[in-house]
Amino acid sequence: MTPQDIVAPQPVESEVIIETRGLSRIYPGVTALDNVNYRVYRNKVNVLIGENGAGKSTMMKMLAGVETPSSGQIILDGEAVTLNSTHQAEKLRHQHYFPGTEFIPQYECDGQHIHG
C-alpha cells in the first residue's frame, strides 16, 4: 500500500471503531505496508481492496494480532492498543477469520464468509 490516506470522508455520526495511523510493516527486503491510515466505521460497509501483494492480508493479520507493526498505531474504540497475540485481540472483541480455516465444525467457511 502507498503512504496515502485510504480514509473516505464520512458523516459526523459515523463512529470509528478501528483505526490505523501510519501503520507500516517491513520484512527483510520488503515493505508490505507503508504508512497506512485506515478507518472502520460501525454499522457501515467497510472495504479494503488492492492488487495482489498490496498488503491487505498483512494489515488484517496486524489487526488480528498475528503480526506486529514495524511502526504506527492501531486504535480500537478510541484507544491505542498493542496487539501481541490473537488472544489479546479477541479479548478486545476483534477477530479475523482467515480463508480456508475450519473453526466451527458445524459450519462451513467459504473464503471469509460463514455458512451454516
PyMOL commands that set and color helices and strands:
alter all, ss='L'
color gray80, all
select helices_A, chain A and resi 56-63+86-91
alter helices_A, ss='H'
color red, helices_A
select strands_A, chain A and resi 16-27+30-41+71-76+79-81+108-110+113-115
alter strands_A, ss='S'
color yellow, strands_A
deselect
rebuild
show_as cartoon
